[in-house]
Amino acid sequence: MAKELTHTASVDDLIKASLENPAFREGFYTEYNQLASAAALIEARQMAGLTQQELAMRAKLPQTTIARIERGHNTSIATLTKLANALGKKVTVTIT
């Protein structure tokens, strides 16, 4: 029989508490921002009805670059600009 939990915390509460640690905070925001960029690219590509290969051809980039970015790997503003241009979009950077 499984042991009952006597105290639970929401994920948001755990993250909030962990963000007080500077090392955790730095790593968290690095990953969060990269994943947000990945999600934005996936959404824009899918809304345009394009495969990774089709977008790569339009942007004159390797398909592997698109896949890497969509998996959350880091990329440059220059590469994001090529992708935005190929999608008929603009790049907007907001730091809050």
JODA-V702053 format. One record per pair of residues at least 24 apart in sequence whose ideal C-beta (glycine too) atoms are under 10 Angstrom apart, sorted by the first residue. I is the first residue (numbers start at 1). GAP is how many residues later the second one is. D is the distance in Angstrom with one decimal. If there is no record, write none. Layout:
<<I	GAP	D> <I	GAP	D>>
This chain:
<<30	44	8.7> <31	41	7.3> <32	40	9.9> <33	39	9.7> <33	41	9.4> <33	62	9.6> <34	35	8.8> <34	37	9.4> <34	38	4.8> <34	39	7.0> <34	40	6.0> <34	41	8.6> <35	36	9.4> <35	37	4.9> <36	36	9.2> <37	32	7.1> <37	33	9.4> <37	35	7.9> <37	36	9.6> <37	37	8.7> <37	38	7.4> <37	43	7.3> <38	30	9.4> <38	31	6.1> <38	32	5.2> <38	33	6.7> <38	34	4.6> <38	35	8.1> <38	37	9.3> <39	31	8.7> <39	33	8.9> <40	29	9.9> <40	40	9.2> <40	43	10.0> <40	44	9.8> <40	49	9.5> <40	51	9.8> <40	52	9.7> <41	25	7.6> <41	28	5.7> <41	29	5.9> <41	34	8.9> <41	39	7.8> <41	42	6.4> <41	43	9.1> <41	46	8.7> <41	48	10.0> <42	24	9.5> <42	27	9.1> <42	28	5.3> <42	29	10.0> <44	39	8.0> <44	40	7.9> <44	42	9.8> <44	43	5.2> <44	44	9.4> <44	45	6.0> <45	25	8.0> <45	38	8.2> <45	41	9.3> <45	42	6.9> <47	40	8.5> <47	42	9.6> <48	38	8.8> <48	39	5.4> <48	40	7.7> <48	41	8.7> <50	36	8.5> <50	37	7.7> <54	32	9.2> <55	27	9.9> <55	28	6.8> <55	31	6.0> <55	32	7.1> <56	26	10.0> <56	27	9.1> <56	30	8.6> <57	29	8.6> <58	24	9.1> <58	25	8.7> <58	27	8.6> <58	28	3.8> <58	29	7.8> <58	30	9.6> <59	24	5.1> <59	25	8.9> <59	26	7.2> <59	27	3.8> <59	28	8.2> <60	25	9.9> <60	26	8.0> <61	25	8.3>>
